[in-house]
Amino acid sequence: MLKTEIGRLRRLGELICSDETKNKLKTIAISTVDKKLEHEKEVLKQKRKYEKNFNPLLCQMVPVKTASEMNRTVPGDVQIDCVEHCGSSASGEYANTLATICVFSGWWEGEGVMGKGQERALMAMENASSRYPFRKVIGYLRYDAPEELEIINDLY
């Protein structure tokens, strides 16, 4: 395909190169191009892996508190984060750490989770909340706002 498209791409201004480079591109094998671009493809793959996924519909349906809106005078408001321990490849199943921190006291609890399954994550949240020195920290996610959880479950 390179043999037939190089001239057209140069005429359209999409490819700017010398005649010598044009001739080299016409003779290069596709497998060689793939091999030469392997590193660049891996770099792009890593960038995509850590890009934020923005879903405006989900953001509109699920109430989210910012740090300034959280009540720092009583225990109960908890920030939760899931940290992946997958190395350079997110394929297959790998361990995650469900990290929770109370914004009132700074109390931190972590729980290891294999994979990102809904049942395992919920069990990890319940295990972490049972170790807090005060009651009903993470439990409100399950009991006080079931409609928000149903929305998330329906979307994903």
Phi and psi restraints in degrees (value plus and minus 20) as a CYANA .aco file:
   2 LEU   PHI     -79.6   -39.6
   2 LEU   PSI     -58.4   -18.4
   3 LYS   PHI     -77.8   -37.8
   3 LYS   PSI     -58.9   -18.9
   4 THR   PHI    -108.8   -68.8
   4 THR   PSI     -42.3    -2.3
   5 GLU   PHI    -119.8   -79.8
   5 GLU   PSI     -37.3     2.7
   6 ILE   PHI     -76.7   -36.7
   6 ILE   PSI     -69.4   -29.4
   7 GLY   PHI     -80.4   -40.4
   7 GLY   PSI     -64.9   -24.9
   8 ARG   PHI     -84.0   -44.0
   8 ARG   PSI     -62.8   -22.8
   9 LEU   PHI     -83.4   -43.4
   9 LEU   PSI     -56.6   -16.6
  10 ARG   PHI     -88.0   -48.0
  10 ARG   PSI     -61.6   -21.6
  11 ARG   PHI     -83.2   -43.2
  11 ARG   PSI     -56.4   -16.4
  12 LEU   PHI    -101.5   -61.5
  12 LEU   PSI     -27.2    12.8
  13 GLY   PHI      61.8   101.8
  13 GLY   PSI      -9.4    30.6
  14 GLU   PHI    -101.3   -61.3
  14 GLU   PSI     -42.9    -2.9
  15 LEU   PHI    -151.2  -111.2
  15 LEU   PSI     100.7   140.7
  16 ILE   PHI    -134.0   -94.0
  16 ILE   PSI      92.2   132.2
  17 CYS   PHI    -176.7  -136.7
  17 CYS   PSI     145.6   185.6
  18 SER   PHI     -97.3   -57.3
  18 SER   PSI     147.4   187.4
  19 ASP   PHI     -82.6   -42.6
  19 ASP   PSI     -55.1   -15.1
  20 GLU   PHI     -83.3   -43.3
  20 GLU   PSI     -65.0   -25.0
  21 THR   PHI     -85.8   -45.8
  21 THR   PSI     -58.8   -18.8
  22 LYS   PHI     -78.3   -38.3
  22 LYS   PSI     -65.9   -25.9
  23 ASN   PHI     -84.5   -44.5
  23 ASN   PSI     -58.4   -18.4
  24 LYS   PHI     -84.8   -44.8
  24 LYS   PSI     -61.3   -21.3
  25 LEU   PHI     -84.2   -44.2
  25 LEU   PSI     -53.6   -13.6
  26 LYS   PHI     -89.5   -49.5
  26 LYS   PSI     -44.1    -4.1
  27 THR   PHI    -122.0   -82.0
  27 THR   PSI     -30.8     9.2
  28 ILE   PHI     -94.1   -54.1
  28 ILE   PSI     124.1   164.1
  29 ALA   PHI    -103.4   -63.4
  29 ALA   PSI     128.1   168.1
  30 ILE   PHI     -79.7   -39.7
  30 ILE   PSI     -58.3   -18.3
  31 SER   PHI     -82.9   -42.9
  31 SER   PSI     -53.9   -13.9
  32 THR   PHI     -89.0   -49.0
  32 THR   PSI     -60.0   -20.0
  33 VAL   PHI     -80.9   -40.9
  33 VAL   PSI     -66.3   -26.3
  34 ASP   PHI     -79.1   -39.1
  34 ASP   PSI     -63.4   -23.4
  35 LYS   PHI     -83.5   -43.5
  35 LYS   PSI     -63.1   -23.1
  36 LYS   PHI     -87.9   -47.9
  36 LYS   PSI     -50.5   -10.5
  37 LEU   PHI    -114.6   -74.6
  37 LEU   PSI     -17.5    22.5
  38 GLU   PHI     -75.7   -35.7
  38 GLU   PSI     -65.6   -25.6
  39 HIS   PHI     -84.0   -44.0
  39 HIS   PSI     -63.8   -23.8
  40 GLU   PHI     -82.5   -42.5
  40 GLU   PSI     -59.0   -19.0
  41 LYS   PHI     -83.8   -43.8
  41 LYS   PSI     -60.9   -20.9
  42 GLU   PHI     -85.2   -45.2
  42 GLU   PSI     -60.0   -20.0
  43 VAL   PHI     -81.9   -41.9
  43 VAL   PSI     -65.8   -25.8
  44 LEU   PHI     -83.6   -43.6
  44 LEU   PSI     -59.3   -19.3
  45 LYS   PHI     -81.6   -41.6
  45 LYS   PSI     -62.6   -22.6
  46 GLN   PHI     -85.6   -45.6
  46 GLN   PSI     -59.5   -19.5
  47 LYS   PHI     -83.0   -43.0
  47 LYS   PSI     -63.1   -23.1
  48 ARG   PHI     -85.5   -45.5
  48 ARG   PSI     -55.1   -15.1
  49 LYS   PHI     -80.6   -40.6
  49 LYS   PSI     -59.1   -19.1
  50 TYR   PHI    -121.2   -81.2
  50 TYR   PSI     -11.5    28.5
  51 GLU   PHI     -91.7   -51.7
  51 GLU   PSI     126.3   166.3
  52 LYS   PHI     -93.6   -53.6
  52 LYS   PSI     114.2   154.2
  53 ASN   PHI    -111.3   -71.3
  53 ASN   PSI      98.8   138.8
  54 PHE   PHI    -125.6   -85.6
  54 PHE   PSI     100.9   140.9
  55 ASN   PHI    -141.8  -101.8
  55 ASN   PSI      76.8   116.8
  56 PRO   PHI     -80.6   -40.6
  56 PRO   PSI     -53.8   -13.8
  57 LEU   PHI     -83.8   -43.8
  57 LEU   PSI     -65.9   -25.9
  58 LEU   PHI     -83.5   -43.5
  58 LEU   PSI     -62.2   -22.2
  59 CYS   PHI     -83.5   -43.5
  59 CYS   PSI     -52.8   -12.8
  60 GLN   PHI     -95.7   -55.7
  60 GLN   PSI     -50.6   -10.6
  61 MET   PHI    -107.4   -67.4
  61 MET   PSI     -48.2    -8.2
  62 VAL   PHI    -127.0   -87.0
  62 VAL   PSI     101.1   141.1
  63 PRO   PHI     -89.6   -49.6
  63 PRO   PSI     111.3   151.3
  64 VAL   PHI    -145.9  -105.9
  64 VAL   PSI     113.3   153.3
  65 LYS   PHI    -114.6   -74.6
  65 LYS   PSI     118.0   158.0
  66 THR   PHI    -104.3   -64.3
  66 THR   PSI     149.6   189.6
  67 ALA   PHI     -79.3   -39.3
  67 ALA   PSI     -55.3   -15.3
  68 SER   PHI     -92.4   -52.4
  68 SER   PSI     -42.1    -2.1
  69 GLU   PHI    -107.6   -67.6
  69 GLU   PSI     -31.9     8.1
  70 MET   PHI     -96.0   -56.0
  70 MET   PSI     122.5   162.5
  71 ASN   PHI    -101.0   -61.0
  71 ASN   PSI      89.1   129.1
  72 ARG   PHI    -114.2   -74.2
  72 ARG   PSI     -13.0    27.0
  73 THR   PHI    -118.6   -78.6
  73 THR   PSI     -35.9     4.1
  74 VAL   PHI    -154.5  -114.5
  74 VAL   PSI     127.5   167.5
  75 PRO   PHI     -85.7   -45.7
  75 PRO   PSI     126.7   166.7
  76 GLY   PHI     122.4   162.4
  76 GLY   PSI     -54.0   -14.0
  77 ASP   PHI    -101.7   -61.7
  77 ASP   PSI     102.1   142.1
  78 VAL   PHI    -145.7  -105.7
  78 VAL   PSI     117.3   157.3
  79 GLN   PHI    -117.8   -77.8
  79 GLN   PSI     117.5   157.5
  80 ILE   PHI    -144.5  -104.5
  80 ILE   PSI     119.0   159.0
  81 ASP   PHI    -161.2  -121.2
  81 ASP   PSI     126.9   166.9
  82 CYS   PHI    -134.7   -94.7
  82 CYS   PSI      98.4   138.4
  83 VAL   PHI    -124.0   -84.0
  83 VAL   PSI     104.4   144.4
  84 GLU   PHI    -103.3   -63.3
  84 GLU   PSI     119.4   159.4
  85 HIS   PHI    -139.9   -99.9
  85 HIS   PSI      44.0    84.0
  86 CYS   PHI    -131.9   -91.9
  86 CYS   PSI     -23.2    16.8
  87 GLY   PHI      51.1    91.1
  87 GLY   PSI    -161.6  -121.6
  88 SER   PHI    -106.7   -66.7
  88 SER   PSI     -27.3    12.7
  89 SER   PHI    -147.3  -107.3
  89 SER   PSI     108.0   148.0
  90 ALA   PHI    -114.1   -74.1
  90 ALA   PSI      -6.6    33.4
  91 SER   PHI    -100.7   -60.7
  91 SER   PSI     130.7   170.7
  92 GLY   PHI      58.4    98.4
  92 GLY   PSI    -187.0  -147.0
  93 GLU   PHI    -122.7   -82.7
  93 GLU   PSI     120.7   160.7
  94 TYR   PHI    -169.1  -129.1
  94 TYR   PSI     147.5   187.5
  95 ALA   PHI     -99.6   -59.6
  95 ALA   PSI     127.5   167.5
  96 ASN   PHI    -148.6  -108.6
  96 ASN   PSI     135.8   175.8
  97 THR   PHI    -132.9   -92.9
  97 THR   PSI     102.0   142.0
  98 LEU   PHI    -108.9   -68.9
  98 LEU   PSI      89.0   129.0
  99 ALA   PHI    -122.9   -82.9
  99 ALA   PSI     109.8   149.8
 100 THR   PHI    -145.9  -105.9
 100 THR   PSI     121.3   161.3
 101 ILE   PHI    -160.5  -120.5
 101 ILE   PSI     112.2   152.2
 102 CYS   PHI    -101.7   -61.7
 102 CYS   PSI     105.0   145.0
 103 VAL   PHI     -93.2   -53.2
 103 VAL   PSI     -37.4     2.6
 104 PHE   PHI     -97.1   -57.1
 104 PHE   PSI     -71.7   -31.7
 105 SER   PHI    -123.8   -83.8
 105 SER   PSI     -39.0     1.0
 106 GLY   PHI      61.4   101.4
 106 GLY   PSI     -12.2    27.8
 107 TRP   PHI     -85.0   -45.0
 107 TRP   PSI     108.5   148.5
 108 TRP   PHI    -135.5   -95.5
 108 TRP   PSI     116.5   156.5
 109 GLU   PHI    -152.3  -112.3
 109 GLU   PSI     117.6   157.6
 110 GLY   PHI    -143.1  -103.1
 110 GLY   PSI     130.2   170.2
 111 GLU   PHI    -162.3  -122.3
 111 GLU   PSI     108.8   148.8
 112 GLY   PHI     -96.7   -56.7
 112 GLY   PSI     118.9   158.9
 113 VAL   PHI    -154.3  -114.3
 113 VAL   PSI     110.5   150.5
 114 MET   PHI    -108.2   -68.2
 114 MET   PSI      95.0   135.0
 115 GLY   PHI      61.4   101.4
 115 GLY   PSI    -189.6  -149.6
 116 LYS   PHI    -146.6  -106.6
 116 LYS   PSI       8.6    48.6
 117 GLY   PHI     -84.6   -44.6
 117 GLY   PSI     129.0   169.0
 118 GLN   PHI     -81.0   -41.0
 118 GLN   PSI     -66.1   -26.1
 119 GLU   PHI     -86.0   -46.0
 119 GLU   PSI     -61.7   -21.7
 120 ARG   PHI     -85.8   -45.8
 120 ARG   PSI     -61.1   -21.1
 121 ALA   PHI     -84.7   -44.7
 121 ALA   PSI     -62.3   -22.3
 122 LEU   PHI     -83.6   -43.6
 122 LEU   PSI     -62.3   -22.3
 123 MET   PHI     -82.5   -42.5
 123 MET   PSI     -60.1   -20.1
 124 ALA   PHI     -84.5   -44.5
 124 ALA   PSI     -60.9   -20.9
 125 MET   PHI     -82.7   -42.7
 125 MET   PSI     -62.4   -22.4
 126 GLU   PHI     -86.0   -46.0
 126 GLU   PSI     -60.8   -20.8
 127 ASN   PHI     -82.3   -42.3
 127 ASN   PSI     -64.2   -24.2
 128 ALA   PHI     -84.8   -44.8
 128 ALA   PSI     -62.7   -22.7
 129 SER   PHI     -87.5   -47.5
 129 SER   PSI     -49.1    -9.1
 130 SER   PHI     -89.4   -49.4
 130 SER   PSI     -39.4     0.6
 131 ARG   PHI    -112.9   -72.9
 131 ARG   PSI     -25.6    14.4
 132 TYR   PHI     -89.9   -49.9
 132 TYR   PSI     127.0   167.0
 133 PRO   PHI     -96.6   -56.6
 133 PRO   PSI     -20.1    19.9
 134 PHE   PHI    -151.6  -111.6
 134 PHE   PSI     143.8   183.8
 135 ARG   PHI    -105.6   -65.6
 135 ARG   PSI     136.2   176.2
 136 LYS   PHI      29.3    69.3
 136 LYS   PSI      39.1    79.1
 137 VAL   PHI    -106.5   -66.5
 137 VAL   PSI     -80.4   -40.4
 138 ILE   PHI    -116.1   -76.1
 138 ILE   PSI     -34.4     5.6
 139 GLY   PHI     -78.3   -38.3
 139 GLY   PSI     -46.6    -6.6
 140 TYR   PHI     -82.5   -42.5
 140 TYR   PSI     -46.3    -6.3
 141 LEU   PHI     -81.2   -41.2
 141 LEU   PSI     -52.6   -12.6
 142 ARG   PHI    -112.0   -72.0
 142 ARG   PSI     -57.2   -17.2
 143 TYR   PHI    -122.8   -82.8
 143 TYR   PSI     -54.6   -14.6
 144 ASP   PHI    -108.8   -68.8
 144 ASP   PSI     -39.6     0.4
 145 ALA   PHI    -156.2  -116.2
 145 ALA   PSI      37.3    77.3
 146 PRO   PHI     -85.8   -45.8
 146 PRO   PSI     -46.8    -6.8
 147 GLU   PHI     -87.0   -47.0
 147 GLU   PSI     -53.6   -13.6
 148 GLU   PHI     -87.0   -47.0
 148 GLU   PSI     -61.4   -21.4
 149 LEU   PHI     -84.2   -44.2
 149 LEU   PSI     -58.2   -18.2
 150 GLU   PHI     -83.7   -43.7
 150 GLU   PSI     -58.2   -18.2
 151 ILE   PHI     -81.1   -41.1
 151 ILE   PSI     -67.9   -27.9
 152 ILE   PHI     -81.6   -41.6
 152 ILE   PSI     -64.7   -24.7
 153 ASN   PHI     -82.4   -42.4
 153 ASN   PSI     -59.0   -19.0
 154 ASP   PHI     -87.9   -47.9
 154 ASP   PSI     -56.8   -16.8
 155 LEU   PHI     -92.9   -52.9
 155 LEU   PSI     -51.9   -11.9
